[in-house]
Amino acid sequence: MHVPETRASAVESVAGSPRCLVVMPVYNEERYIQRVLSHVLEYVDDVLVVDDGSSDKTPCLLAKFPVEVIRHGRNRGYGRSLRDGFGFAASHGYDWVITMDCDEQHEPQELPRFRDAIADNRLDIISGSRYLSSMDEQTAPPADRRAINATMTDEINDRLGLGLTDSFCGFKAHRISAMQRLALTEDGYAFPMQLWVQAAAQGLRIGEIPVRLIYKDLTRTFGNGLDNADVRLAHYRSVMHCELRRCAGLLPADAAADLVPCLGLNQRSGGSTPPRHGR
């Protein structure tokens, strides 16, 4: 991903607080979109929805709200939607992007906490963590998702020297001037694996804040073979290891030890981009 450098986005806003844009990737979210957007707009004015090729009523419902919209003609993937959001923010002079999902698993009332962390001006990526506080059994994730998250988070921490507790939470704040230093290309759900490696290689300042753990729809699928937990774990690891290999010169020597081969999603599961935005 090349985020265009603009005078407005190269530095923080000098008059007042930083300009923040909430970016929400959506795919067939007619069940949630009206409630979620109404709630989000209680807290922020600037919202960009990236509609990743929805085939339900989502596009029509979006027209009822004062939000910006990017629409993909076909499903291009979660990572591609986020990358398009970062590009939009940079070209429109925003200083920060807060990413959140539109399926009621990320609570809009948490947005002021992200704004407070942004105002502290100590970090470049502020990542929500569902595991910094005790887990409510009623909202616990499926066992395979929690296991994969824990496995990959541990490996990221070991290799990159980070202290993450939740490497897959999509509720994050990103400083645009810092994101301009990255070259993100991942289109699918493995996007965070590439993000963490490049962020560490570029020396970005990373921290977490607690967010609630909520799983509304346990039937959501990843598609393209990724519903198989072993395939999903192997894909995430392959993307991370490929990026470790590419960034090895900017990382500690042991970060790139014992890497698996780089294999694309097509080689692993016979598809390109997952059809759902759920992790």
N, C-alpha and C positions, 0 to 999 in steps of 0.2 A: 504494500500500500504506500503510495506517495501522497502525503498530505501537503497540499500547496502552502508555501510560506507566504504569508501576507503581513503587511505592516501591523494590522489590527490584531492578529493572532500571534505574532512573534513575541510579544511581551504582554504581561498582565495589564488589564485596563488601569489607567492611572487615575481616572475620575470615578470614585465610588468603588463598589465591590466588583469582583471579577464577573464577567458575563458567563452565565451557565445555560447550557442547552440540555434538556432531557431527551434522550434518544431511545425510542421503543421499537424494537423489531417485532413484527407481527406476522402471523400466518394463520388464516382461517380462525379469527378470534371473535366471531360475531356473538358468542355467548358472553364474553367479558368486556368487549371494547368500550361500550358506553359507560358502564359503571366505573371502569378503571380510569378512563380519560376524564370523566367528570370529577373524580377524586383527585387525580394528579393536578388538574387545573385549579384546584383550591390552594395549591402550594407554590406553583410556578406558572409563569406566563409563556415561556418559550419551550415548545415541545415539537419534536420531529418524529413522525411515525414512518418507519420503513416497512412498507407492505411488501412482503416477499412472495408476491404472486398469488395472493388469496383468491380462492374460487367460490367463497361463500359471500355473505352480505357485508363483509368487513369494509370494502371500498365505499359502498354507499353510506354506511354508518359513519365513516371518517369524515364525510362531507358535512356533517352536522356540527363539527367542532372547529374552533379557531386554532388549528395546528397545521404545521407544514407536513407535507407528505412526499415521500419518494416511493414510487411504485415500480417493482420489478415485473416485467412481462411474464416471467416464469420464476419458479422457485430457484433461488441461487444460494441459499444457505445462511445460517446464523452469522458466521464470521463475515461474509460478504455484506450483510446488512449493517453490521457494526462498522465496518470499514467505510461504507458509504456515509454513515452518520458522522464519522470523524472528519471525512472530507468536506461534508456540508458545513460542519461547525467551523472548520478552519477558514473556508472561503467566505463565511459570513461574519467573521470577526469575533467568534466566541473564544473564551479563555479556557473553559472546562466543558466536558461532556459527562453527564450522569446517565449511565445505561441502566435500564430496568425492563423486566418482562411485562407482558400485558395479560397475564393469566391469573392475576390475584395472588401470585406467590411472592411478589415483592410489594410491600405496603407503602403507598404514597406518603403516609405520615412519617416515614423514616427520612424523607427528603431533607427536612431542616437539619438533621444530624449530619448529612453529607455536606450541606452548605456550611455548617459550623466547622467541620474538618477542613473544608476548602479555605475558609477564612483564616485558619491557623497558619496556612502557607508554609507547611513543613514537608509536605509529601507531593509526589507526582502522580501516584496511583493510590486511591483510597478504595480498598476492596471490602465489600460486605462479607461477613462470615456468619454462617448459620451454626457454627460450632464453637464460638467463643463463650456462649452461655449454655446452661443445661438444656438438654433436648426433651421436648414434650412428646411423649409417646404417641399422642394423637396426631402429631404432624411429622412423625419420623419418616424419613425417605425410604424407598424400597431398599432392601438389604444390599442388592448388587450395586446400586448407585452410590450408597454410602461407602461400600468396600472399595470401589474403583476410585472414588474421590480421595479416600484416606491413602490408598496405595500411591496414587500419582502425587498427592500433596507431599507425602514423605519423601518420595524420590526427588521432587523439585527442591525441597528444602536441603536434602543431602548434597545434591549436585551444585546448587546455586548459592547455598548459604543463606537462604531466606528463612523466615519464621512464620510461614502461612499456616492457617488451620483449615482453609477452605479454598482450594485452587479453582473451583468451577463456578462459584457464585457469580451470576451475571449482573448483580446490583453493585455498580462500581462508579467512581468518579475518576476521570482521566484529565490531566493537564494537557491541553492541546500543544503547547510549545514543546512538551516532552514527547508527545506522541509523534511529532514531526521528525524525531530522530530515529524512529523505527521504520522497518520495511516489511510490513505485515502483508501476507498473501493468502493466508488460510481462509477458506470459504465456509467450512463446516463447523461442527461442534468441537473440534480440536483446537479452535482458535485460541483459547486460553493457554494451551501448551506452548504455542509459538510466542504469545505475548509475554509470558513470564521469562522465557529464555532471553528474548531480545531486551526486555526491560532490565534484567540483571546485567547483560552484556554492556548496556549503555549507562549503567550506574544510576538508574532511576530510583528515587526514594519511594519505598512501598510500605504501606501500613494497612491495617484492617480495623473495621469498626463492627460491632455486633449488629446483626439483623435477625429477625424472627425466622425460624425454620417452618415453612408452610408447604405442604404438598396437597394441592386441591384435586388433581386428577391423576390417579395412579395408573390409568390405562393408556396414557400418552406414549407414543412410540417414537423411535429415532429413525427407523426406515433404513433401507439399503444394507441390511445385514447387521446394523449396529445394535439391534435389540438383543443380540447374543452378547452377553457380558464379556466373554473371552475375546470375541472379535473387537468389541468396543475398547477394551483395555489395550489390546495389541495395537489398535489404530492410534489411540492417544499417545502411547509410548513411542511408536514409530515417528509421529509428527514431532514430538519433543526431541527425540534423539537426532532426527534429521536437522533440526534447528541447532542443537548443541554442536553438531559436527560443523555446521556452517559458521557458527559464532565462536568456534573454539579459540581463536586467537585473542578474543576479548574476555575470556573466562579463565578461572583457575584450571590448571592442567588436569586435575582429577575430575572436573565436571564432564569431560568427554570420554571417560574411561568406560570400556565394556558396553559399547553402543550396539543396538540392533540395526539391521539394514533399514534404509528408507524405502518404504513401500506406500504407494498412494492408496486411497480408499478404493479405487476401481480394482486394484490388484487383490484387496482383502475381501471386498464384499460385493463386487459386481455393480456398484453404483457410484454416483458422484456426490450429490448433496442430499442430506436427510430432509424429509418433507415436513418435519415438525420443529417448533422452537421450544423444546422441553428438555431439561437435563436432569 
